Amino acid sequence: MTAHHHAPPQGAQIPVAASAAPDASAEADLLKAAIALASHLDLATVLQQFVETAARLTGARYAAMGVLDAYGETSTFVQSGMDPADVARLGHPPRGYGVLGAIPQNDYLLLDDLTQHQDFGGFPPGHPPMHAFLGVPIRIEETVYGRLYLTDKAGGFTEQDANTVTLLASAAAVAIQNSRMYASARDRERWLRVEQEITTTLLSGAEEEEALEMIAARVRQVADADVAIIVLPSIGDDWVMEIVDGEDSDEFIGTVMPPDGRAMTVLRDGQGLIVDSLSRSRVLRVPAMRRFGPAMYAPLQAKGRGIGVLILLRREDRPPFVPSDLTTAESFASQAALALVLAEARHAQDVAALLDERARIARDLHDLAIQQLFATGMQLEAARNAVRAGEHHPVKLAAVLEAALAGVDDSVRQIRSIVHSLRDPDANVALVERLRREASLARSGLGFAPSLVIDVDGRLGGTPEEDALLAEVIDARVDADLADDVVAVVREGMANAARHARSSSVFVRVSVTGAGRSGWVHVSVEDDGSGVDQRTTRRSGLDNLAARARRHGGTCSIGPGPGGSGSVLTWEAPLN
């Protein structure tokens, strides 16, 4: 058995004996292989092609590469030549010890028979026999990224094979670095999209718990983690795992974090942390986490205040997190924390506004309606006392009752006015403007802008003056209660087209004809989608529209569109 160790090549040229110099065709094959490696950006593809190319250029029967983790063990294993069934039967790939661990960091290892090497520890059951061996390190900058090993070449490996594979390994290192940079840029883009989505959700008024659950779910996906945990303050000084997304989440929810653990250290220091393997940690104060490998902790900080900790976990067999992952996660966590604080402040403002509104309603009820009812009560009490004393006069009593009834009517009007002020603020906006706003908002759900036509007695607007006059006429004929129902019909019709119809166009027409008791308002929402599904049992939205129509003495129906395609929602009600 012969072992050969050689110093690594310096520069592009490798000083070898004339007998070992590659011929022109071998050099051309090597150049093509290097170019082919550089043309791929997906890391898995680069590694697989590197292994297969090394086997082809040297004539090896078997080739494999082990990507090393922080402990020098194999974290990713790629092979060529062995049947997939045999690989599956062998189970865990080589960890990187024995002969594989003897591959020098700056050299190659060339063996006539690896079974004769002093570090050979035997093959596992079912492993095919191997003898001739060539092992080469793959270095990225100053770090050994992995090891390539080739076995079973007829006649054994040569110095020329070692030099060829060493050059190929240099090209593979560049391709691996490029693919990692590409993956990092792609991951940053995905993080940014998630960050924008979450910020929009928070600032749109979503509930905090709903937003936190969304953060955990989306971050777990974008970080390619198996579990995402958000640690938040609880009762007293305790911090607990409040939000968990991923496998066995029930095992973590409610877990109190130890004061001197990693999460609390990250929260106090404001600095993230990467753990290569929790399962190998000598100290781990949350036992449920020991079955996981790589972990990453990022503080949720806003304006210097720590509001939580984001923890991401991967299984033991998964690749570790890298510093660029932590940098991105910390940036994301800071933005998410700021959005949470802003949402919290907005909620506080909403609560304050609600309390102010309640105080205003109480003042209005006291100063207007209650005072009027109190005065009316005094009038009725005086009339009752006069009747009991036998001093009543029919004319005077009638005048008192008339005044009391007028007072009741005033009180009712005042209460209605107060109730009306509690309605949606949009109720004070002209009906035409509200309908146009609904059409604009429906664009995001439909994916296109719906067509909206509004007319009075067949007359359409056109110029700004005509549009303003049209809005005034409609508001004069359609009262606030009926206007609310018209808006609801248009909203539900467009939402139904967006949810179920899969349409490419929606046409909405609102027509007001006549005035007073002889007038009508007509609404139609027509789409070119899949039509009405008669098997649909849940039609709560349409049932509500029908109820709105019946309340006004009108009708509501939905059926196929012109020619039998699409659908048309028709709703109409008399003007009050």
C-alpha positions as CSV (number, residue, x, y, z in Angstrom):
1,M,0.0,0.0,0.0
2,T,1.3,3.4,-1.0
3,A,0.2,6.8,0.2
4,H,1.1,10.0,-1.5
5,H,0.8,13.6,0.0
6,H,1.7,16.6,-2.1
7,A,1.7,20.3,-1.5
8,P,-1.2,22.2,-3.1
9,P,-0.8,23.8,-6.5
10,Q,0.3,27.4,-6.5
11,G,-1.3,29.6,-9.1
12,A,-2.7,28.2,-12.3
13,Q,0.2,25.9,-13.1
14,I,1.0,22.6,-11.3
15,P,4.6,21.5,-11.4
16,V,4.4,17.8,-12.3
17,A,6.7,15.3,-14.0
18,A,6.5,15.2,-17.7
19,S,5.0,11.8,-17.6
20,A,2.2,13.2,-15.5
21,A,1.4,16.2,-17.7
22,P,-2.2,16.0,-19.0
23,D,-2.6,15.8,-22.8
24,A,-4.5,18.4,-24.8
25,S,-7.8,16.5,-24.8
26,A,-7.6,16.2,-21.0
27,E,-7.0,19.9,-20.6
28,A,-10.0,20.6,-22.9
29,D,-12.2,18.3,-20.9
30,L,-11.1,20.0,-17.7
31,L,-11.8,23.5,-19.1
32,K,-15.2,22.4,-20.3
33,A,-16.0,20.9,-16.9
34,A,-14.9,24.1,-15.1
35,I,-17.1,26.3,-17.4
36,A,-20.0,23.9,-16.9
37,L,-19.7,24.2,-13.1
38,A,-19.6,28.0,-13.3
39,S,-22.8,28.1,-15.3
40,H,-25.0,26.8,-12.5
41,L,-26.2,28.9,-9.6
42,D,-28.2,26.2,-7.7
43,L,-25.9,24.8,-5.0
44,A,-27.3,21.3,-5.1
45,T,-26.8,21.2,-8.9
46,V,-23.2,22.4,-8.6
47,L,-22.3,19.8,-6.0
48,Q,-23.9,16.9,-7.9
49,Q,-22.3,18.0,-11.2
50,F,-18.9,18.4,-9.5
51,V,-19.0,14.8,-8.1
52,E,-20.1,13.3,-11.4
53,T,-17.5,15.3,-13.4
54,A,-14.7,14.2,-11.1
55,A,-15.7,10.6,-11.6
56,R,-15.9,11.0,-15.3
57,L,-12.5,12.7,-15.7
58,T,-10.7,10.2,-13.6
59,G,-12.5,7.0,-14.5
60,A,-13.5,6.4,-10.8
61,R,-16.4,4.0,-10.2
62,Y,-17.5,5.8,-7.1
63,A,-17.3,9.5,-6.2
64,A,-18.7,11.4,-3.2
65,M,-18.4,14.7,-1.5
66,G,-19.1,15.5,2.1
67,V,-19.9,19.2,3.1
68,L,-18.5,19.7,6.6
69,D,-20.3,21.4,9.5
70,A,-18.6,23.4,12.3
71,Y,-17.6,20.1,14.0
72,G,-15.9,18.7,11.0
73,E,-18.6,16.2,10.3
74,T,-20.6,15.6,7.1
75,S,-23.7,17.8,7.0
76,T,-24.5,17.3,3.3
77,F,-23.6,14.2,1.3
78,V,-23.6,13.9,-2.5
79,Q,-22.6,10.7,-4.3
80,S,-22.3,9.2,-7.8
81,G,-22.0,5.5,-8.8
82,M,-23.8,3.8,-5.9
83,D,-27.3,2.6,-6.4
84,P,-29.9,4.8,-4.5
85,A,-31.3,1.7,-2.8
86,D,-27.9,0.8,-1.4
87,V,-27.4,4.4,-0.2
88,A,-30.8,4.3,1.5
89,R,-30.0,0.9,3.1
90,L,-26.7,2.2,4.5
91,G,-28.6,5.0,6.3
92,H,-26.5,7.7,7.7
93,P,-23.8,9.0,5.3
94,P,-20.1,8.9,6.4
95,R,-19.4,11.3,9.2
96,G,-16.0,12.2,8.0
97,Y,-13.7,10.2,10.3
98,G,-11.2,7.5,9.5
99,V,-9.6,7.7,6.1
100,L,-11.8,10.5,5.1
101,G,-10.6,12.5,8.1
102,A,-7.0,11.8,7.1
103,I,-7.4,13.9,3.9
104,P,-5.0,16.8,4.5
105,Q,-6.5,20.3,4.5
106,N,-3.9,21.6,2.0
107,D,-3.1,18.5,0.1
108,Y,-4.5,15.4,-1.5
109,L,-4.4,11.8,-0.3
110,L,-3.6,9.1,-2.9
111,L,-3.9,5.4,-1.8
112,D,-3.5,2.1,-3.6
113,D,-5.8,0.4,-1.1
114,L,-7.7,2.4,1.5
115,T,-8.3,-0.7,3.6
116,Q,-4.6,-0.9,4.4
117,H,-4.5,2.7,5.8
118,Q,-3.9,3.0,9.5
119,D,-7.1,5.0,10.0
120,F,-9.4,2.6,8.2
121,G,-12.1,1.4,10.5
122,G,-14.0,-1.0,8.3
123,F,-17.1,-0.7,6.0
124,P,-20.6,-0.8,7.4
125,P,-22.7,-3.9,6.6
126,G,-23.9,-3.8,3.0
127,H,-21.2,-1.3,1.8
128,P,-19.6,-2.3,-1.5
129,P,-15.9,-3.1,-1.4
130,M,-13.5,-0.2,-2.3
131,H,-9.8,-0.1,-2.7
132,A,-8.1,2.5,-4.8
133,F,-8.7,6.0,-3.2
134,L,-8.1,9.6,-4.0
135,G,-9.2,12.3,-1.6
136,V,-9.1,16.1,-2.2
137,P,-10.1,19.0,0.1
138,I,-12.4,21.7,-1.3
139,R,-11.4,25.0,0.2
140,I,-13.3,28.3,0.1
141,E,-10.9,31.1,1.0
142,E,-9.1,29.7,4.2
143,T,-11.8,27.2,5.2
144,V,-12.2,23.6,4.2
145,Y,-15.8,23.5,2.9
146,G,-15.8,19.8,2.2
147,R,-13.9,16.8,0.9
148,L,-14.1,15.0,-2.4
149,Y,-13.2,11.3,-2.5
150,L,-13.0,8.9,-5.4
151,T,-12.6,5.1,-5.3
152,D,-12.2,2.1,-7.5
153,K,-10.5,3.2,-10.6
154,A,-9.2,0.3,-12.7
155,G,-5.4,0.3,-12.4
156,G,-5.5,2.8,-9.5
157,F,-5.4,6.6,-9.5
158,T,-2.4,8.6,-10.8
159,E,-0.6,11.8,-10.0
160,Q,-2.3,13.3,-13.1
161,D,-5.7,12.3,-11.7
162,A,-4.8,14.1,-8.4
163,N,-3.7,17.2,-10.2
164,T,-6.8,17.2,-12.5
165,V,-9.2,16.8,-9.5
166,T,-7.3,19.5,-7.6
167,L,-7.8,21.9,-10.4
168,L,-11.4,20.9,-10.7
169,A,-11.9,21.4,-7.0
170,S,-10.6,25.0,-7.3
171,A,-13.2,25.6,-10.1
172,A,-15.9,24.0,-7.9
173,A,-14.9,26.3,-5.0
174,V,-15.6,29.3,-7.1
175,A,-18.9,27.9,-8.4
176,I,-19.9,27.0,-4.8
177,Q,-19.1,30.5,-3.7
178,N,-21.1,32.0,-6.5
179,S,-24.1,29.8,-5.8
180,R,-24.0,30.8,-2.1
181,M,-23.9,34.5,-3.0
182,Y,-26.8,34.0,-5.3
183,A,-28.8,32.1,-2.7
184,S,-28.0,34.8,-0.1
185,A,-29.3,37.5,-2.4
186,R,-32.4,35.5,-3.2
187,D,-33.0,34.9,0.5
188,R,-32.6,38.6,1.2
189,E,-35.2,39.4,-1.4
190,R,-37.6,36.8,0.1
191,W,-37.0,38.3,3.6
192,L,-37.8,41.8,2.3
193,R,-41.1,40.6,0.7
194,V,-42.1,39.0,4.0
195,E,-41.1,42.1,5.9
196,Q,-43.3,44.3,3.7
197,E,-46.2,41.9,3.9
198,I,-46.1,41.8,7.7
199,T,-45.6,45.6,8.1
200,T,-48.6,46.2,5.8
201,T,-50.7,43.7,7.8
202,L,-49.8,45.3,11.2
203,L,-50.4,48.8,10.0
204,S,-53.7,47.9,8.4
205,G,-55.2,47.2,11.8
206,A,-54.7,43.4,12.2
207,E,-54.9,42.0,15.7
208,E,-51.5,41.7,17.4
209,E,-51.8,37.9,18.0
210,E,-52.9,37.3,14.4
211,A,-49.9,39.4,13.2
212,L,-47.5,37.5,15.5
213,E,-48.7,34.1,14.2
214,M,-48.3,35.4,10.7
215,I,-44.7,36.5,11.5
216,A,-43.8,33.1,12.9
217,A,-45.3,31.2,10.0
218,R,-43.8,33.4,7.2
219,V,-40.4,33.6,8.9
220,R,-40.2,29.8,9.3
221,Q,-40.9,29.4,5.6
222,V,-38.4,32.0,4.4
223,A,-35.7,30.9,6.7
224,D,-36.2,27.3,5.8
225,A,-36.6,26.4,9.5
226,D,-38.5,23.5,11.0
227,V,-39.8,25.5,14.0
228,A,-40.2,29.3,14.6
229,I,-40.8,30.6,18.1
230,I,-41.5,34.1,19.4
231,V,-40.7,34.7,23.0
232,L,-42.8,37.5,24.7
233,P,-43.2,39.0,28.2
234,S,-45.7,37.3,30.5
235,I,-46.8,37.7,34.1
236,G,-44.3,39.4,36.3
237,D,-40.7,39.1,35.1
238,D,-41.3,35.9,33.1
239,W,-40.8,35.6,29.4
240,V,-42.5,32.6,27.7
241,M,-42.8,31.0,24.3
242,E,-46.1,32.6,23.3
243,I,-46.2,32.0,19.5
244,V,-44.9,28.7,17.9
245,D,-45.1,27.6,14.3
246,G,-43.9,24.2,13.1
247,E,-43.8,20.6,14.2
248,D,-44.8,19.7,17.8
249,S,-45.7,23.3,18.5
250,D,-47.8,22.3,21.6
251,E,-44.6,21.0,23.2
252,F,-43.2,24.6,23.3
253,I,-46.1,26.9,23.9
254,G,-46.1,28.3,27.4
255,T,-42.5,27.3,28.2
256,V,-41.0,29.8,30.6
257,M,-37.5,30.9,29.5
258,P,-34.7,30.6,32.0
259,P,-33.4,34.0,33.1
260,D,-29.8,33.0,32.3
261,G,-30.6,31.2,29.1
262,R,-29.6,32.1,25.5
263,A,-32.9,33.9,24.7
264,M,-32.7,36.2,27.7
265,T,-29.0,36.9,27.0
266,V,-29.9,37.9,23.4
267,L,-32.7,40.1,24.7
268,R,-30.5,41.9,27.2
269,D,-27.5,42.3,24.9
270,G,-29.5,43.1,21.8
271,Q,-27.2,40.8,19.7
272,G,-28.3,37.8,17.8
273,L,-26.8,34.3,18.2
274,I,-26.2,31.2,16.1
275,V,-25.9,27.8,17.7
276,D,-24.4,25.1,15.5
277,S,-26.2,22.2,17.3
278,L,-28.5,22.3,20.3
279,S,-28.3,18.6,20.6
280,R,-24.6,18.8,21.3
281,S,-24.8,21.7,23.7
282,R,-23.3,20.9,27.1
283,V,-25.8,23.3,28.8
284,L,-29.4,23.5,27.5
285,R,-32.1,24.7,30.0
286,V,-35.1,23.9,27.7
287,P,-35.0,20.1,27.3
288,A,-37.5,20.1,24.4
289,M,-35.0,21.9,22.2
290,R,-32.3,19.2,22.5
291,R,-33.7,17.2,19.7
292,F,-32.9,20.0,17.3
293,G,-29.6,20.9,15.7
294,P,-28.9,24.3,14.2
295,A,-30.6,27.3,16.0
296,M,-30.7,31.0,15.5
297,Y,-31.8,33.7,18.0
298,A,-32.7,37.3,16.9
299,P,-33.9,40.0,19.3
300,L,-37.1,41.9,18.5
301,Q,-36.0,45.5,19.4
302,A,-37.6,48.8,18.7
303,K,-36.1,52.2,19.9
304,G,-33.7,50.4,22.2
305,R,-36.5,48.4,23.9
306,G,-36.5,44.6,23.7
307,I,-40.0,43.4,23.1
308,G,-39.3,39.7,22.3
309,V,-37.0,37.1,20.8
310,L,-37.3,35.3,17.5
311,I,-35.9,31.7,17.7
312,L,-35.5,29.5,14.6
313,L,-34.8,25.8,14.8
314,R,-33.7,23.1,12.3
315,R,-33.5,19.4,12.8
316,E,-30.2,17.7,13.5
317,D,-29.6,16.6,9.9
318,R,-30.2,20.1,8.5
319,P,-27.4,22.5,7.5
320,P,-26.5,25.1,10.0
321,F,-27.4,28.8,9.9
322,V,-24.6,31.1,8.6
323,P,-23.7,34.7,9.7
324,S,-25.5,36.2,6.7
325,D,-28.7,34.4,7.9
326,L,-28.3,36.1,11.3
327,T,-27.7,39.5,9.8
328,T,-30.9,39.3,7.7
329,A,-32.9,37.9,10.6
330,E,-31.8,40.7,12.9
331,S,-32.7,43.3,10.4
332,F,-36.1,41.7,9.8
333,A,-36.7,41.3,13.6
334,S,-36.0,45.0,14.1
335,Q,-38.4,46.1,11.4
336,A,-41.1,43.7,12.7
337,A,-40.6,45.0,16.2
338,L,-41.0,48.6,15.0
339,A,-44.1,47.7,13.2
340,L,-45.5,46.0,16.3
341,V,-44.8,49.1,18.4
342,L,-46.4,51.4,15.8
343,A,-49.4,49.0,15.7
344,E,-49.6,49.1,19.5
345,A,-49.5,52.9,19.4
346,R,-52.2,53.0,16.8
347,H,-54.3,50.7,18.8
348,A,-53.8,53.0,21.8
349,Q,-54.9,56.0,19.7
350,D,-58.0,54.1,18.5
351,V,-58.9,53.2,22.1
352,A,-58.5,56.9,23.1
353,A,-60.6,58.0,20.2
354,L,-63.2,55.5,21.2
355,L,-63.3,56.8,24.7
356,D,-63.6,60.4,23.5
357,E,-66.4,59.3,21.2
358,R,-68.2,57.6,24.1
359,A,-67.8,60.8,26.2
360,R,-69.3,62.9,23.3
361,I,-72.2,60.5,22.9
362,A,-72.9,60.7,26.7
363,R,-72.8,64.6,26.5
364,D,-75.1,64.6,23.5
365,L,-77.6,62.3,25.2
366,H,-77.5,64.2,28.4
367,D,-77.6,67.7,26.9
368,L,-80.1,67.0,24.2
369,A,-82.3,63.9,24.4
370,I,-82.4,63.4,28.2
371,Q,-83.1,67.1,28.9
372,Q,-85.9,67.1,26.4
373,L,-87.4,63.9,27.8
374,F,-87.1,65.3,31.3
375,A,-89.0,68.5,30.3
376,T,-91.6,66.3,28.6
377,G,-91.9,64.2,31.8
378,M,-92.5,67.3,33.9
379,Q,-95.3,68.4,31.5
380,L,-97.0,65.0,31.7
381,E,-96.6,65.0,35.5
382,A,-98.3,68.4,35.8
383,A,-101.2,67.1,33.6
384,R,-101.6,64.0,35.8
385,N,-101.7,66.1,39.0
386,A,-104.3,68.4,37.5
387,V,-106.5,65.4,36.5
388,R,-106.2,63.9,40.0
389,A,-107.2,67.3,41.6
390,G,-110.2,67.6,39.3
391,E,-108.8,70.9,38.0
392,H,-108.2,69.8,34.4
393,H,-109.7,71.7,31.5
394,P,-110.1,69.7,28.3
395,V,-108.5,72.4,26.1
396,K,-105.6,73.1,28.4
397,L,-105.0,69.3,28.9
398,A,-105.0,68.8,25.2
399,A,-102.5,71.5,24.8
400,V,-100.2,70.0,27.4
401,L,-100.5,66.5,25.7
402,E,-99.7,68.0,22.3
403,A,-96.7,69.8,23.8
404,A,-95.6,66.5,25.4
405,L,-96.0,64.5,22.2
406,A,-94.0,67.2,20.3
407,G,-91.3,66.9,23.0
408,V,-91.2,63.1,22.5
409,D,-90.9,63.6,18.7
410,D,-88.0,66.0,19.2
411,S,-86.3,63.5,21.5
412,V,-86.7,60.7,19.0
413,R,-85.2,62.9,16.3
414,Q,-82.2,63.8,18.5
415,I,-81.6,60.2,19.4
416,R,-81.8,59.3,15.7
417,S,-79.3,62.0,14.9
418,I,-76.9,60.7,17.5
419,V,-77.2,57.1,16.3
420,H,-76.7,58.4,12.7
421,S,-73.4,60.0,13.8
422,L,-72.3,56.6,15.0
423,R,-72.6,55.0,11.6
424,D,-69.7,54.3,9.3
425,P,-68.1,57.7,8.5
426,D,-68.6,56.8,4.9
427,A,-72.3,57.3,5.5
428,N,-71.7,61.1,5.4
429,V,-70.1,60.8,2.0
430,A,-72.2,61.1,-1.2
431,L,-73.5,57.8,-2.5
432,V,-71.8,58.3,-5.9
433,E,-68.4,58.8,-4.2
434,R,-68.9,55.7,-2.0
435,L,-69.7,53.5,-5.0
436,R,-66.7,54.8,-6.9
437,R,-64.6,54.0,-3.8
438,E,-66.0,50.5,-3.6
439,A,-65.0,49.9,-7.3
440,S,-61.5,51.2,-6.6
441,L,-61.1,48.9,-3.6
442,A,-62.3,45.9,-5.5
443,R,-59.4,46.2,-8.0
444,S,-57.0,44.3,-5.7
445,G,-59.4,41.4,-5.2
446,L,-60.5,41.1,-8.8
447,G,-57.1,41.7,-10.3
448,F,-58.6,44.3,-12.7
449,A,-60.7,47.4,-12.5
450,P,-64.5,46.8,-12.7
451,S,-66.7,49.0,-14.9
452,L,-69.1,51.2,-13.0
453,V,-72.0,53.2,-14.5
454,I,-74.4,55.4,-12.5
455,D,-77.4,57.1,-14.0
456,V,-80.5,59.0,-13.0
457,D,-83.5,58.5,-15.2
458,G,-81.1,57.3,-17.9
459,R,-78.9,60.4,-17.7
460,L,-75.2,59.9,-17.2
461,G,-72.6,62.4,-15.9
462,G,-69.7,63.5,-17.9
463,T,-68.3,66.8,-17.0
464,P,-67.4,67.7,-13.4
465,E,-70.5,69.9,-13.1
466,E,-72.8,67.1,-14.4
467,D,-71.2,64.6,-12.1
468,A,-71.7,66.9,-9.1
469,L,-75.4,67.5,-10.1
470,L,-75.9,63.8,-10.5
471,A,-74.5,63.1,-7.0
472,E,-76.8,65.8,-5.5
473,V,-79.9,64.3,-7.2
474,I,-79.1,60.8,-6.1
475,D,-78.6,61.9,-2.5
476,A,-81.8,63.8,-2.5
477,R,-83.8,60.8,-3.8
478,V,-82.0,57.9,-1.9
479,D,-82.1,58.2,1.9
480,A,-79.1,57.2,4.1
481,D,-80.6,53.8,5.1
482,L,-81.3,52.8,1.5
483,A,-77.9,54.1,0.4
484,D,-76.1,51.8,2.9
485,D,-77.9,48.8,1.4
486,V,-77.0,49.9,-2.2
487,V,-73.3,50.1,-1.2
488,A,-73.6,46.7,0.5
489,V,-75.1,45.1,-2.6
490,V,-72.3,46.5,-4.9
491,R,-69.6,45.4,-2.4
492,E,-71.0,41.9,-2.1
493,G,-71.5,41.5,-5.8
494,M,-67.9,42.4,-6.7
495,A,-66.6,40.3,-3.8
496,N,-68.6,37.3,-5.0
497,A,-67.1,37.7,-8.5
498,A,-63.6,37.9,-7.0
499,R,-64.1,34.8,-4.7
500,H,-66.0,32.4,-6.9
501,A,-66.6,33.5,-10.5
502,R,-62.9,33.6,-11.8
503,S,-64.0,36.3,-14.1
504,S,-62.0,38.6,-16.3
505,S,-64.5,41.5,-16.3
506,V,-67.2,42.9,-14.0
507,F,-69.8,45.4,-15.0
508,V,-71.7,47.3,-12.3
509,R,-74.7,49.6,-13.0
510,V,-76.7,51.6,-10.5
511,S,-79.8,53.3,-11.8
512,V,-82.2,55.7,-10.0
513,T,-85.5,56.1,-11.7
514,G,-88.4,58.3,-10.6
515,A,-88.7,60.0,-7.2
516,G,-90.7,59.6,-4.0
517,R,-93.0,56.6,-3.5
518,S,-93.0,55.9,-7.3
519,G,-89.2,55.8,-7.6
520,W,-86.9,52.8,-7.7
521,V,-83.2,52.1,-7.3
522,H,-81.8,49.3,-9.5
523,V,-78.4,47.6,-9.1
524,S,-76.9,45.0,-11.4
525,V,-73.5,43.3,-11.1
526,E,-72.6,41.3,-14.2
527,D,-69.4,39.1,-14.7
528,D,-68.1,36.8,-17.4
529,G,-66.9,34.1,-15.0
530,S,-67.8,30.5,-14.4
531,G,-71.5,31.2,-13.7
532,V,-73.7,30.3,-10.8
533,D,-72.9,27.0,-9.1
534,Q,-76.2,25.5,-8.2
535,R,-74.5,23.0,-5.9
536,T,-73.3,25.7,-3.6
537,T,-75.0,25.4,-0.2
538,R,-73.4,28.4,1.5
539,R,-75.0,31.5,0.1
540,S,-75.0,33.7,3.2
541,G,-73.9,36.8,1.3
542,L,-76.7,36.6,-1.2
543,D,-79.2,35.7,1.5
544,N,-78.2,38.9,3.3
545,L,-78.8,40.9,0.1
546,A,-82.2,39.3,-0.4
547,A,-83.1,40.3,3.2
548,R,-82.0,43.8,2.6
549,A,-84.2,44.0,-0.5
550,R,-87.3,42.5,1.4
551,R,-86.8,45.1,4.2
552,H,-87.5,47.9,1.6
553,G,-90.1,45.9,-0.3
554,G,-87.8,45.1,-3.1
555,T,-86.4,41.9,-4.8
556,C,-83.0,40.2,-5.3
557,S,-82.0,37.5,-7.7
558,I,-79.0,35.9,-9.4
559,G,-78.9,34.0,-12.6
560,P,-76.8,33.3,-15.7
561,G,-75.6,36.2,-17.8
562,P,-76.5,37.0,-21.4
563,G,-76.1,33.9,-23.6
564,G,-75.9,31.6,-20.6
565,S,-72.3,32.5,-19.6
566,G,-71.2,34.3,-16.5
567,S,-73.7,35.5,-13.9
568,V,-75.9,38.6,-13.2
569,L,-76.9,39.8,-9.7
570,T,-80.0,42.0,-9.8
571,W,-81.2,44.0,-6.8
572,E,-83.9,46.6,-6.7
573,A,-85.9,48.5,-4.1
574,P,-88.4,51.3,-4.0
575,L,-87.4,54.8,-2.9
576,N,-88.9,55.9,0.4
